[in-house]
Amino acid sequence: MAPRGVIATSHPLASSVGLRVLQQGGNAVDAALAASAVLNVVEPFNSHLGGDLFLLFYSARDRRVTAMNGSGMAPASARLDDLSGALAITDPRAVAVPGQVHGWGAALRAFGTWPLARLLEDAIGYAESGFPASPRLVKRIRARLAEPGASDGWKRTFLPDGAVPTVGQTVKQPALAWTLRQIADGGANAFYHGEIAARIAAYFRKQGGWITEEDLSAHRTVRLVPLQTTYRGYTVTEQPPVSQGLILLEMLNLVEALESEGVRSDSAEAIHFMVEAKQLAFADRLAAMGDPGHGAPPTETLISKAYAARRLRDLSRDRATESPPPGDWSAPQDTTYLCAADAEGNAVSWIQSVFQSFGSGQVIPSLGIVMNNRMSGFSLQPGHPNVLAPNKLPMHTLNTFMILDGKRLWAVGGTPGADAQVQTNLQLVTQLVDEGLTPQEAIESPKWTHEAGMGGEPGVLHVESRMPDAVIRDLEARGHRVNVEGPWSGRCAAQCLRVEEETGSYTAGSDPRADGAAAGY
């Protein structure tokens, strides 16, 4: 708890840098951007300069939430006909135009107060002088090395002396430090024009990828009106498409419609309802979502109360279901999430990613940039709303939420975890609102994640072993295939903050499933 400002990230070095920015007069976006850059250095498996960015910003002055989409399109030369079968996640053609750095510049111009060069100082320092390798980083490097497809650039960057670093060993990334310094000196556009863009394009030309200098120079970050619904009297805001944020809102509408059942969110009955609501919402997502610039997903219908009332008829009250069909709206995994709030009352809900662990495994040696594999998020089925096409945005699992009480900011949160993101966020929102848990209590509560079934059998419901035995037995009796995993095995690394109504001070929490820390002053 802190009276003036807080930040919660998945790594203590990032949290400490963001806190220092807040203490020295920077605002929430300044602090988040500085932390974002440090996370690229110390958690390269989660996010990087070659990835994407989404955020929600709450302005205390205007009492308004703005959404920002910093994700990249498919290159102009991308062609479905050029692919035979699936697009491998390590294929150079799996790399979409990176949007994160442009998102930095757009966020700073719109909402920030500090110059970019000042905010990148710490990230440059950790890249150049090094930082101690955490157990999590060592584990991810070892796991990535065991899989095929890591590029020579990746090996040169993350295997100093040809070996996996040991825990505590100093990890230096001089090429990344050079790239960050060019961005600090030339602004975010230095990534999309000039020497950096030329090197990126030359790399993919040589590797058989699609990205060109023209693709990079054409990239833009988009400001959008966030989506929203109400839940128990609160307003919940989310990212609009191509983010899957609308799925959280659809699930909340379904869960709220069950209010007359009078069940607690931590009971087997409530978990069953939420899993079944997830099944319905995900069926709608898979059938309907795509780039609004290449179609018109039925967004407003899917997040409406009327649609939830109709869709509720398809929800099984007693038994786990097979994969349900989408409703009638006509009548892959690593990511970093962070949040921050400042002394003026501004707040940001910020998420960035390279998709799978270390993205595509493509690292440009002279730049030290880990490139995403977001193109593998496209459908390869002709006619699908999310089918791969030139200059098209792939559907994103990335989403963040804010909760308002009237127009007053009440809570901010989010998590990485691919398809587990909206499921974890559903649990966080219901626990914050329905049970009055603090952010840390909600984050630390036993988590579940449901994976869709294949071949007509119910999906697997993964639960942490801290879940009460009686709840697990009840879920199994309802037909759920429950897989009990380790006590802190949840597919999340949530960060969350809440504004205390009477004092205006902040309460923030950070997930012990990651290396994170919540800090304030």
N, C-alpha and C positions, 0 to 999 in steps of 0.2 A: 504494500500500500504506500502511496506517495501523494503529496499534495499538489505538485506542480507539473510533473510529466513522467511518462513511463514508456518503456519499450520492451517488447518480448520477441526474441528470435530463437533460432535453433542452435546457436553457437555463442558461448560467452564472450568471445572476442568481438563479435558483431554487436552484441548487446552493449558491451562497454563503450565501443566507439559511438553508437547511437546515443547512449546516455550522455556522453561528453558533449555531443553536439547540442542536445537539449539544454544542458547546464550552461553552455556558452551562448545561449540565445537563439539557436536554430529552432525551426518549427518541426512539426511532426514529419513532413515530407523530407526536409533536410536530413533529419535523423535516420529515416527509413532508407534514403538513398545511400548514405554513408555505410549503413549496415549491409545493404544489398550488395555493395561492391566488395566489402570484406567477405561476405558469404561466398561470392564467386571464387575468392582465393582459397578459403579454408574448407569449403564444402563443394568442390568442383564436380562431384558426382550428382549434386542436386540442381545447381543452377550455374549459369555462366554467361559471358558476353555473347555466346552463340545461341542463347535461348530467348525466351519470351517473358512478358510481364503483363500482369493485370493489376489494377488497384481501384479501390473506392476511397474517395476523399470527402471528409465531413468538414465543412467550413463553419466555424463557430459564429462568424459574422453574419453569414447568410442563412445559417441553419439549414443547409442544403447538402445533399450527397451527389457527387459527380462520379461517374464511372470512366475508366480509361482502359482501352484495349491496346496493348503494346505487343500484339502477336503478329507474326509474319505470314505472308502469303506463299503459295506455291510459286516457284519460279515461272517466268513466262514461257519457257521452253518445256515445261513439264507436260508429258503426254501419257495418258492411260495406255495407249496403243504400244508405247515403248516397253511396257512391263509384261512379263510373262509370269503369271501366278502372283504370289504374295510379294510385297516389297519388304525385303529384309531390313531390320532395324539398323544394321551397320552399313547398309548400302549408301554410298555418297549421294544417291538420288533421294534418300530419305530425309535430307536436310532442307527445311524450309528457310526462307529469308529470316534471319534473326531480328527480333523486335525489341529486345530488352534495352539496349543502349539508347535507341531512339526514344523509348519510353522514359528513360532517365531524363533526357533533355526536355521532353514535353511536360513531364511532371514538374520539373524544376521551373520551367517558364510559367506554367499555370499556377502553381501553388507554393513553390519554394522561395527561400530568401537568401541562401548562400550561393556563392559561385561553385560551379562543378569542380574546379581544380581543388578547392579547399576540401570538398567532401570526398575526394578520391585519395587524399594524402595517406590515410591509414592503409587502405587497400594496396596502394603502391608500395608502402613500407613492408607490409607482410609478404607481398609477392617478391620483393627484391631481397630483403634481409632474412625472410623465412619465418616460419611458425612451427610449433611442435605438432607432429602428426598425432591426431587423436586415434583412439582404438577404432572408432567408427570409420575414419578415413582409411586406415590400414585394412580393415575388413572389406570395404568396398573396392579398394584397389585389387586386393587378392581375389575377390569374387569376379571382378571384371576380367582379370588376367586369365581366369579359368575358362572364360567363354571365348568363342572364335570371333574374329573380326576387328579386334583392336588395332588401330592404325599404328604405323611406325612413330608418328608424331605423338600419339598417346603414350606409347612406351617410353619414348625419350623424355616426356614431360613428367610422368608419374613413377618411373622406375629409375631413380638415381643410381648410377653405377650398375644398372642392369638388374636390380633387385627391388622387391617390395620394401618400402621404408619400414623401420621398426617404430613402435609406439614411442613418442617423444623425440624422434629424430627430426631435425630441422629440415623442413621442406621449402626449397626456394624455387621460384618460377620467373627467371629473368626475362624470358620472352613476354610473358603476361605483363610484367612490370613495364616493359617498353610500350606495349599496346595501351595500357592504362594511362601512361604518361602522355601519349599522343592524344588520347581523348581528353585528358585534363587540360592540355595546352590548346587543342583545337575545337573543343566542344564535342557534343554527341555526333555531330555531322562528320567528324573526322573518321568515324567508323564506317560511314556509308559512302564516302568519297575519298579520292586520293590514294595514298600508299596502302592503307589497311584494306580498302575495298579491292584494290588491284591484286594484292596478295591472296585475298580470299577467293577471288574469281580465278586466278591462276591455279590455285590449289585444286579447285573443283573441275577446271578444264582438264587438268592432268589426271584426276582420279575418275573422270567420267560422270561427275555430278552435273546438276542443272543450273546452279547459281552463277549469275553474271554480274558485272559491275552495274549494268542497267537495272537489274533486279534490286540491288542494294540502294542505288540512288533514288529509285521510285518508292521506297518504303515510307509509310506514314503511320503515325500513332493516331488513334481515333478517340475523341471524347464523346461519351454517350450518356443518355439518361438512364439511370439504373432501373432495373425491374423491382417491383415491390408487391408484397401482399401483407395482410395483417395476420397476427397470431396471438390469440388471447388478449387483444387490445393493443399490442405492440405492432409497430411497422417494421418488417424485415426487408431489407434491401439487398439486392444481389446483382451480379454481373449479367448483362444481356448476352445473347448469342453473339459470337460463337462459343462463349462459355456455357457450361452446363448448369449455371446458377439457377436457371428456371426450374430445374428438377428439384432442388431443395425447396423452392416455394410451392411447387405442386405437392410434394410430400407433406409439407407443413399444413397445407389446406386439407389434405386427407386426414392427417392425424387430428387436427382441430375438429373436424366433423365427427370424430369419435368421442368428443368431450362428454357426451351423455353416458358413456360407458363407465366413467368415474374411475379409471385405472391410473396407477402411478407409472411414470416413465421408466422406472427401473424394475418393473414387474415383468414376468414372462409374457403376460397378456399384452402389455404395451410393446415389448420387443417384437412379439409376433405381428402386431398391427403395423409397426414401423417397417418391418421386413416386407410385409405384403404391400404396403404403400410404396416402398422402394421398387418392388417388382413391377408395379403398374407404371410408375414414373419412368423407370429405365426403359420399359417397352416403348413408351411414347418418345423418349429421347432417341432411341436407336432408329425409330421409323421416321421421325420428323425433323431432327435437327440438322442444320447445315448453315453455310454462310448466307446471311440475309441478303448479301449483294448478288447472290446467284439463285435467289428463290425467296419464298416468303414463309418461313416456319410459323406455325400457328401459336406464337408466343403468348399473346394476350389471352387466348382461349385456354391454353394449358395451365396458366397460373390463376385462372378465375375460380371463384368460389362455386359458380354454377357448374363448371366442368368437374370440379372435385365431387360435387354432390352426385353427378351422373356416374363418375368413375368409381365412386364408393360401392356401387352395386356390384362391381367386379371383384371387390376385395373379399377374400375368404376370412371369415371371422374365427374359424376353428382349426383349419388345417393348412399346412404348408402347401403351396401350389407349385405346379410346373411353370415354366416360363410363360407368362400370360401374353395375349396379343395386345397390340396398341389399342387405345381407345378411339372412339369416333369423334374427332374434334370438328367435324363438319356440322353437327346438330347443335499404354501403356505406360516410368512410374515414380519417378523421383522428382521432387519439387521442394521448394523452400517457401514457407509462409512466415510473415512477421507483421506486427502491428505496433503502432506508436501513437501517443497523444501528447500534446504540449500544454504549456501554461496558459495559452489563450483559449483552449478548449477545442482546437482543431485535432483531427485524428485521421489516420490512414490505415487501410486494410490492404495489404500488399502481398502478392504471390508471384513467384518467378520460377522458371523451370527449363530444363533441357529434355524433358519427357523421361525416357528410361535412364537408368543409372549411367552417368557419363554420356548421356545422349546417344549419338550414333557411334561413339568411340572414335570419331574423326576429330583429330586435333591438328591445327595448322601449326607446324613446328616453329616457324619464325614469329608467330604471334602469340602462341600459348593459349589459343582460344578453343574451348570445348564446344563442338557444334551439336545442335539438337538433332533429333530424329522425328520431328513432329509430322512429317509427311506420312509416316506410318499410321497416323490417326485418321487418314482418309479411308473411305470405303472404295473398293475397287469394283463395285457392282454398278454397271451402267444404269443410269436413271435414278440412283439413290440421291437424296438431298445432300449427302456428304461425299459424293463421288469425287475423286481426284480430277482437277481441271486446272489449267493455267490461271495464274493471278487470283486464286481462290483461297480463302482462309479455311484450314481444317478445323473440325470441331475440337474443342478443348475441354478437358476435364477441369482445368483451372477455374476456380471460383472463390470469391471471398464474400463475407456477409457483414452487415452492420444492422444493429437493432436500435430503433428510435422509440422513445416514449413521447408521443406527439411529435414535435419537431426537435426535442432534446435528445442528444446522443445518449444512449444507455449502455450499449455493449458493442464490441468489435471482436471478430474472431475468424479463424480459418485453420486449415491444415493441408499438408501435402497428402498424397496417397492415391492418385489416379481415381478409379471408380469408388474408392473408399472415402474420397473427400466429402461428397454431399451426405454420405451416410454418417460420418463422424460429425459433420456440421449439424445434421438433424438431431443427433444425440446432445450436442452442446447446447443448441437453442432450447430444446425441451427441458433440459436440466437447469439452465439458467432461469427460464421463465416459469416452468411448472413447479420446480422444487426449490427455487431460490438458492441454488448452490453458488458458491463463489467461483470465479474463473478457475482457480487451481483445483477446487473440488470437482468441478465438472470435467476438467481435463484428465484428472487422475482416476475418475470412476472407471470401472471395468468396461471395456469397449467390445463391440461386435462389428463384424463386417460380413456381408452376404455376397456370395459369388453366384452368378446365374448358373443354373443347371444345363446340362447338355444331354441330348438324346432323350428328352422327355422325362427326366427324373428331377426332383427338386434340387436346388442348388445347395452348396455347402454354407453353413452358418458358422463362421469362425468366431469363437469367444475366448476371452482371456480366462485363465484358470481361477482368477479372483472372483469370477461370477459365482454367486451362491449355487450350491448343488441343487437346491430345490427348483431354482429358476431353470437350470440346465435340463433337469428331468422333465419339467413341464413343457419346455420347448421341444424336446424329443418326443413327448407324448402327442404333440400337435403335428408330428410328421417332419420336423426339421432335422436335416442331417447335420448334427452339431459336431464340430471339430474343436476340442478344447486344447488350447495352445498355452504358451508360457504366460506368466503373470503380467508381463508388460510387453506382450507380443503384438499389440494392436497396430494396424496399418495406418498410423497417424503420428504426427509430431506437431500437435496443436499449440497455438498461441492465442491468448484471449485477454481482453481487458474490459473493465466495466467502470462506468462513472457513478459515483455514489451520490444519490439524489440530494441528501441533506447538506453535504459539505462540498460537493464538486470535486472531491479528491478521487484518485484512481486506485483501483485494485486490478492487478495484472497477474497472469499465471503463464507458466511455460511447461511443456510436456517433458516428463522424465524419460520418455521413450527415445528422446533425442539428446543432444549435448547442450540443450538450450538454457537460457536464463531470462528471467524477467527482472528488470532493473528500473529504478525510479529515483526521484530526488524531491 
